[in-house]
Amino acid sequence: MEPKRLYRSVKNKVLCGVCGGIGEYFQVDPVMIRLIWVLLMMLQTWRNIFHSYMGFSLVGGSLILYIIAAAIIPKAPEQ
């Protein structure tokens, strides 16, 4: 049995396939991962706490994390 690897999804792709790949890795519906991602970005309390400690908003930080994840996580191999 080969180990599980995290890949960007090719079939569950909206932007770059990051949330789809995370959903496939944890065997969860990718829509749930996307909803959690958006909800975390929109929670006012988290934005204020994150902004006061880090100097930038959680929305901006989440977008930067998504871009970094899209660059780091490899695309799923064609089957």
N, C-alpha and C positions, 0 to 999 in steps of 0.2 A: 504494500500500500504506500503510495507516494504521499508526502506531506502536503497539506493545504497551502496554497500560495494566494496572496492577495494580488489581483489584477484589476485594471480598469475594464469594465464590461463593454462588450461589443454589441450585445443584443439589448441590454437594459440601459441604454444611453440616452441622456437628455442633452447635457452639455459635453462633458468629457468622459463620462462613464464612471466617475469616482464613486458616487453614491450607489450606483448599480453594482459596482464591483464589491463594495463593502456589504451590500445586501446579499450578494451571492456568496461571499465568504462566510458570513454568519447565518446563511440560509434563512434570511428574513426578506419580506417583500421590500424592494428598493424604494417604493413609495413611502413606506414608514421611515426609512432613513432620511429621505428628502424632507418629510414633514418635521422630523425631529430637528434636522439642521436648520430649517426655516424658523421653527419655534424658538430655538435657542438664540438665533440671531435677533428675534423680535422682542424677547423678554426685556422690558425696560430695566428691571432690577439688575440683571446681569450686565447690561450695557453700561450702567452707571458705575457698578463696582469695577468692572474691567477697565473702564476709562480712567477712573481715579487712580488705579494702581499701575497701569501700563501706558497711559498717555494716548491711547487711540481706542476707538469704539469697537465693540464686539462685532458689529456688522462688518467693518473694515477688516478686522482681524480674521473673521471667518472667511471672507472672500480671499484674503491672502493665503490662509491655510488651504483652501480649496485649490487655488492655483498651484501652490507648492505640491499638494498631493497629486494633482494632475501631471505635474512634471516628474515626480519621483516614482509613482506607482506605474509599473510597466503595463502596456496594453496586453490584453489576453491573446494568447497565441491562436491563430486560425486553426480550426479543427476540420 
